[in-house]
Amino acid sequence: MIVPFQIPWDPEALADLKYRLGATRWNDAVMSDWSYGMEREFLEQLIGYWRDQYDWTERREALNSLPHFRAAIDGYGLHFLHYGGQSSDAVPLLLMNGWPSSFVEYQRLAVLLSRGEPSFEVVVPTQPGFGFSDHLTQPYQIEPSDLYPKLMTALGHRRFMVSGTDIGSGVATRIALLHPDRVIAAHVAAVATKPRALNDPSPTAAELDYEARVAIWNRDEGGYQAIQSSKPQTLAFALADSPVGLASWIVEKFRSWSDCSGDVLSVFPLEVLIDNLMIYWMTNTIGSSIRYYYEATHLRPKLPAGAFVSPPTAVAMWPKDIALAPRELAARLYNVQRYTVFPRGGHFPAWEQPTLYAEDLREFASTVRA
């Protein structure tokens, strides 16, 4: 069953949030820049705005103008946005974000995709355990790559395209692997890796360079992933109790991973950063969102060495993203029909560069159709 949904009004939770923001105990900071992580002066600015100027009544009304729905699938309540295409032959598209993002990142891109030619009927699901999808009650309770095709069936689509960034790219990959007869084409902004088989060609120079760059990124930026993949619950209690802690943990990623030249507000307005925080805070789902990393590492079945994504695949590489995988690495797992390195954009391209993202998807869809 599919029903319309609106973000609920919770005055008690809002009052509690205001109290916590006003009762912050600030940590000392020995550096006045971002070299140790979150900069105190910037965080004080963000928290002051959140406490004194951010209007949840107004922002909730704006977010509720988006086409929200919830579906009951196999007893699980899944939240999603559903944008109808402007043409009768609009391409059904599953569009999937990652962490620490939400549907807030995709609201600009989804509108662009629902217009133009070809237009898309855009479905933006909320990852199980995130936001306004149901909370999870046991480890690895639901596999999104099984759940989302059932959502598309409920919406009347046997075949559809898949596109995603970060975690969403991984889900798109697994849907295309598990349901190749249903996937028209895949569009990914991150390349999943699989174990090398004994008879695989040796890695190329570009692949070895990529592995070296990933190792450097893991050293300098990957601490969050190590924690969330090993001890997520230890971190979850702290982030669920402190909105300042939540903001520090999440917003630092938006600065570090976006194409913002160090000025995150040049790309993400404060209202948008806080809209995203509010979804995690008001639903109390930061814990279940970071548990995803542990379960993906320890409980989800690994890709077999012989895995291959047979549907046509477009690989979209954004220059300020975590690491740019070379085409030959992507071709080990995907049926790569299009490979693009964009002139600008980072880890959150749906918000940072929605026009480039939409044009690439539209051109690829046109090619596949032809």
N, C-alpha and C positions, 0 to 999 in steps of 0.2 A: 504494500500500500504506500502511495506517495501523497504527501500532504504539504501545503505551504507552511513556511516556518518564519517566525520573527524572533529576533534576539530579545529575550525577556528583560523586563525591568526589575532590578533587585535592589531596593533602597538600603537594605541592611548591609549587603555586600559592599555597596558604594560608600556608605558611612564608615565601614570598617577600613576600606582602602584609604579614605581621606585621613583617618586617624593614624594609620601606619605611615603614610607619607609625611605627616606632620611630626611624627615621633622618631624620625630617623636618627640613629646613632652613627655618625660618620666615622669612617676609618681615616687614619692619617695617610698621607701620600708624600713619599720622599722625592718623587719626580713630578714635574709640572707638565709632562707631555704624555704620549701614549706608549712609551717604551715598555712600561710594566703592565700594559693592558689599559683598561678603562681610565680615562683622564678625569680626575675629581671635578675640575671646574665645569667640564661639559656635563657630567652627570648631575651636578647641582643645578645647572640650568634646566636640564630636562625634567628633573624631579620638581623643581619650582614651578615649571609650566604645568606639569601634570597635576600638581596639588592646587594651584591657584587660578589657572586660566583654561585648562582643558575642560570642555563641557561635554560630559558623557551623554546628557540628554540630546544635545544637538548631533553629536557624532553617531550615537545609536540610531537616531532617525535617518541619518544619511546612509549608514550601513544597511538599515532595514529597507531602503529603497532598492537594494539589489534583489535579484530573483532567488530567494532562499527556499529550499525544500528539505524535507526529510523523508527517507524511505525506510520501511521495515523489510529487511532482507535476511531470511533465515533467522528471524528473531532478533536481529541486530539493527539498531537505529543509526542510520548513516545520514549525515548532513551534506548537502551539496548546493551549489549554485547552478542554475540552468538557464542559459541564454538561447532563445530561439534564433535561428538564422533568418536573414531577410528574404531568402529565396526558397522556393518549394523544394529544390534539390540540394539544400544545405548539407554539408558534410558533417556527420556526427563526429564529435571530437571529445575525447577524454583528456583534460588538461590538468596536470598534477604538480603541485608545488612541493617544496621540501621543508627542512628545519633550518632556522627558527622562524619560518615564514608562516603564512596563512593565506586564505582567500583574499585578504587585503592587498597582497602583492599583485594579484591577477585581475583586479577589477578594471584596470585600464586596457589590458590586452584583450580580455574577453569581449569587451564592447567592440573593439576594432575587428576582431575575428567574426563577430556576428553580422558584420556589414561587409560591403565589397563583393568581389567576385573572384573565385567562389567564396560564398559565405559559409560559416560553420555554425552548427548547432553545438554550443559549447557547454560541457558538463565539467564543473570543477568540484570534485569530491573532497571532503575533509577527512584526512587520514584517521583511521580508527584510533581512538584514544586521544585525539587532538580536538580542541575547540568544541563545537556543538554536535559532533558525533558522540555516540554513547561512550561512557567510561568503560574501561576494560577491567575485568575481574580476575583474570588469570594470565600467566605468561603466554605469549605468542597465541593469543586467543583467536585472532582473525588474520588471514593473509589477504592483503589488499588486491593482489593479482587474481585471486579467486572472487573476491567480493565485487569489484568494480565491473567486470563483464556482466554479472547478474543485474547490476544497476542499469546497464545499457539495455539489457533484455527487457527490464521492466519499463524502460522508456520507449520501447518499440524498435530497438536497433539490433539487428543481428551482426552487422559489420560496422566498424568505426575506426577512426584514426586515434593514435595515442601520442601525447606529447608531454614532456615534463622536464623539470630542472631538479638537481640535487636528488633527494629521495624519490621525487616524482619520476626522474629519469630511470632509476632502478626499477620502480614499479612498472613503468612503460615497457622496459626491457623484458621483465618477467611475464607480463601479459602477452607480449608478442611471442615469447618462447612457448608459453603454455597454451595459447589460443591462436595459433597462426592463421587458422581458417577464418577467424573473426576480425583480424586486424588488417585494415586496408594498407596502412603504412605507419611507421614509427618515426618520431622526431625527438631526439634526445640532446640535452645540453651537457651530459656527463656520460662517459663511456664506462660501462661495467667491465670488470676484468674476470677472466676465468682461468683455472689452472692450465698450464701448458701441457699438452700431450707429448709423449716421447718423440713422435714423428713430426711435431710442429717445426716450421722453419726457425732458425735462430733469430733472436731479436735484432732488429735493424739498429743502426746508429741513432735514429730518431726515437726509437722505443727505449733504448738505453738512456738517452738524454732525458726522456720523460720520466723514467723511473728515478733518476737522480734528482730531478726537480720535485717530484712527489715526496721523496725522502726529506728534502730541505723544507718543504711545506709542512710535513708532519712534525719536524723538529720545531719549527717556529710558530706554527698555527694550530697544530693538531692536538694540543693538550685537552681541549674540550671533548674531542672524540675518544681519547683514551679513557677519560673519566666516565663518560656516558656509556661506553662499551664495557666497562669493568665494574664500576661502583655507582650506578645511576641513583639508587635510592638514598645513598649518603648525601648526594647533592640535592636531590629532590626536596627533602625536608627543609633545607635552607631557602631554596628558591620559592617554595610554596608559602613560606612564612613572611617573606620580605619583598615587597614590590620594588624596593631599591635594588636588592640583590638580583631580582628577575631582570630589571632594566639593564643593570650592569652586564649581566651574563649574555643577554640577547643583543642589545644595541651595539655593543663592541663588535659583534660579528657583522652587522650591517655596515659599519665603517670599514672594517678590515677587508671584507670580501667584495665590496662594490667598487665601481669605477668612479670614485668621488674625489680623488687626489687629496685624501685626508680630511675633506670637509663633508661629512655625511649629510649635513643639512642642505647641501647644494643639490642633493639627489632625493632625499627623503624628508619632507616636512615633518616637524615635530608631531603634528596631528596624526600623520600616517604611522610613524614609529610607535606612538602611544596607542593608536587603534589596534595595532598588532599585539602590543603588550596586553591590552584590555581583554582580548580574546583568550589569551593564556591565563590571565589573572582571574577573570570572572567565572571561567569554567573550571579553574583549578586543575588544569591538564598539563602543566609543565612537567610534572613527574612522569606521567604516562607517555609524554612526547619524547623525553630523553631515554625512557626504557626501551624505546624502539631500537636504539643503537645496540643495547645489550642483546636483545632478542635477535636482531639481524646478524649479530656476530656469533652468538652461541646456539641459537635454536632454529633459525631458518635454514633449510637445506641449501648447501652450496651449489653453485652452477657446476654441472659436470664438464669435464674437459672437452667433450664432444658437442657442447651446446652451440647452437647457431640460430640467430634471429633471421628467419627466412623472409618475412615481409620487407618490402623496400624501406630503407631507413635513411633519414637525413640526420647528419651530425652537425650540431650548431655549437661552435666554440667561441666563447666570449673572452676577450683578451685579458681582462682583469679577474677572471674566475680563478679557482683554486689551482688548476693546472690544465694545460691544453694537450689533449691526447692526439698524437699523430694519426693520420688516416689509416696507415697500415696496422696500427694497434686496433682501431675500431673495426677494421675489416676482418680481424680474427674472430669476432663474435657476431658482427652485423652484416647484413646485405646492404652495404653502403652504396647508395645511389646519388647522394649529395653530401658534400663536406664543405663547410663554410667557416672561415675565421673572420669574425666581424671586426670593424674598425674601432669599435668602442663597446663598453658594456662589461658587467661583472657577474657575480653569482646570482643576482636577482634581476635578470634581463626583462622579465615580464613587466616590472615597474620601471627599470632603468631605461630600457630601449624597446618599448612596446611596438613601435612602428616597424623597426627592423625585424623583430621577432615575428610579427604578423605577416610582413611581406615574405619572409623566408618560408613560413608555413604555407602561405597561399600559393607561392610559386611551386613548392614541392607538391602540394595537393593537385595543382593543375597538371603537373608532369605525370603524376601517378594516374590521374584520370585519363589523360591522353594515351 
